[in-house]
Amino acid sequence: MLLAVSPAWAADDQGDAPVIEQETPDEGPTAEGQTADGPYLSDWYHQNLTVIGSKNIRFGPQQVDDIYLEYEFFGRKGPLDLYGYIDFPKFFGVGNAADSGIFDKGSPVFMELEPRLSIDDMTGQDLSFGPFKEWFVAFDYIFDWGHTTESRQNTLYAGLGTDIDTGSPLGLSFNLYKRRQWENYGAANEHSWDGYRAQLNYSYPLGSFDNGASLVYVGFTNHDFGSDLGDNDPTRTNESTVATNVLLYQFTHLRFMAVARYFHNGGQWNDGEMAPFPNSHGDSFGLRSTGWGYYFGVGWQF
């Protein structure tokens, strides 16, 4: 799910969980002054394990409800700015008819890895200008280990990223990627270069409390465009947008999150068209790929 402001959840792109990037709470794994001698296992590699419940997730042709387990990690060391998560779909055996996972011949693992390498650090040059304070070679790799080839995704986004100085507590970064598509659940754009992604990540600390907790807003928007997937298939689209909004309430270890995610043609499925295959009951159904989905989670940071 996106939970670290660089993002966490079954990711960002075709996943079941939200992703949070660039999380900057007053208390928590990214707080200044924390070291390996403190409450966390590492002074830079931050981790959390979260149980997530999701509702009306619209990356596929049918909306999915699920309860699953997620391992999320993020941090910065030298030129490496790292974010990623690994989801175990339907880990607790709870989901709707469209849901399958690790124990019922669905996907055992869904993962997203978003490393960025600082060009400034690697070249030893200050490349900042105007509000653009640092530049990165940026990647976003998504892998869904489906039970069959038709239920598998393997996608690489590669491009250029930057962190933006807003002159305020608002954290802001932008990445522009080109997409290399391998497996994609049997879609027509498999094994090709197909389209681009513009990604905007943002976070804002909302406050801290006498009980030691902090409240942070984290969000990101992914806009996919320039694809050819919808050219010859009315059920698919060439563009898709997903905007994720996260409220994170956390203590040193315990944290709670609530996520509202808006999908527009999620997964590049054309909202309102009839699906090209029946549902699990053998009935025809209309695609509902535009609308809101929700996540709620309880996790432990270490």
Secondary structure, 3 states (H helix, E strand, C coil): CEEEEECCCCCCCCCCCCCEEECCCCCCCCCCCCCCCCCCCCCCCEEEEEEEEEEEECCCCCCEEEEEEEEEEEEEECCEEEEEEEEECCCCCCECCCCCCCCCCCCCCEEEECCEEEHHHHHCCCCCECCEEEEEEEEEEEEECCCCHHHCEEEEEEEEEEEECCCCCCEEEEEEEEEEEEEECCCCCCCEEEEEEEEEEEEEEEEECCCCCEEEEEEEEEEEECCCCCCCCCCECCCEEEEEEEEEEECCCEEEEEEEEEEECHHHECCCCECCCCCCCCCCCECCCCEEEEEEEEEEEC
